Amino acid sequence: MSKSMTLRLDDKLASELEAIARVEDITVSEAVREAITEHVDAKRSDKAFQERLDRFMNENDAILKRLAR
């Protein structure tokens, strides 16, 4: 299953992205998917991000448990 999303870019960045996609012979959508995949992978190996994620999950877990009472 896939989800459609809207992405707003300034003209310069949009032009650069379109040029990259043309050179790589891929769609702009594929170029964006590749960039997002690389970003998510980088966050998975980023220790500081993982620590923030753990805090976030713990805070939300406590909130959800309070709401379930």
Helices and strands as residue ranges (DSSP letters): H 11-24, H 28-44, H 47-67
